[in-house]
Amino acid sequence: MDGLWASTRKFVISVTGDQNVWMLEAFVVVFLTALVALILSRILRRLEDKANLSKTLWDDALIGSLRRPAHWAVWVFGLSSAATIAARHSESIILQSIDHLRYLGVIGIVTWFLIGFISRAERNFMDPTYCQKPMDRTTAVAIGKLLRISVIITAVLIVLQYFDVKISGILAFGGIGGIAVGFAAKDLLANFFGGLMIYLDRPFAVGDWIRSPDKNIEGVVEDIGWRLTRIRTFDKRPLYVPNSTFTQIAVENPSRMTNRRIYETIGVRYDDGEKVEAIVRDVRAMLAEHEEIDSNLTLIVNFNAFASSSLDFFVYCFTKTTDWVRFHEIKQDVLLRILNIVESHGAECAFPTRTLHIPERMHLDAAVSEPAKA
């Protein structure tokens, strides 16, 4: 790049024959910079259009994240070269620091490109358009955060080293200060490591319905941060739970169940005792043939109790679906079919009743009749 500007300067001098042409030279450099930036921008835009058609994970992320940083990189080099030309004829402190500013600009653009590339790759890994088996959101977000933090820390250390700042001293100071900070911010660190354990163990992910029998926590996970996990309760209230809480409580994840269970007890009248066996047999057959009941799992229909007002049999089976709304539709259909079976046998479902037995009328004895004689 510097060779191009030097050649440009020699050409301008040879044409004008004037040694004091630095303003015209700087103008030519800016003009060429704009021209190169325009051409590069169009080339990268066409490459991005082709990359979007291919639906390949890496080229989409690379071209998409490169276009704007590359455009600004051309401007950084061009404007810094024009400023270098001006600096030869100026005593401005700012112009004398062009090399430092150029270096910082390059580091900033490279960091910008890497962060953008990581973010686009993270989205592509979660998109079924780019991956046959998309990565779950929790893992992708965790890896993306770690990589972006690593890039930022590396960029800061490179800048500090460029300005002759002793990194070893900073690290030593950080180690000593870390002990004090650790005692002062132990809850913050506990939440950080709690979040790390969630990312590693993955007891739940974003979008899962979770609940805790130990705490009053139930809802859908919306976000897992480094300090807090945001849960949307079923009455649509946001619930913010410190990550350290999940290291001390049991968490149930209904979203990962394979089936939903129907477990109901039905009672018929004692007067219909001779019909119970046939009712139980027909209910079992109905469930075995039901298209929404998983017959490969446990299916039980048995008479099991002499209750105070009924003869009870229970139904134990599993639906194929785990969807909450669909499950209740299937359960309703099963219960209605059971009711129809009971009624088809001329029986009735029992309800709490009480029978009052009245003894036969007692005869009045002589002690009662004596007053009548009187």
Beta strands, then each sheet from edge to edge (+ up, - down):
strand 1: 209-212
strand 2: 217-224
strand 3: 228-232
strand 4: 238-242
strand 5: 260-268
strand 6: 300-306
strand 7: 311-319
sheet 1: 1+ 2- 3+ 4-
sheet 2: 5+ 7- 6+
end
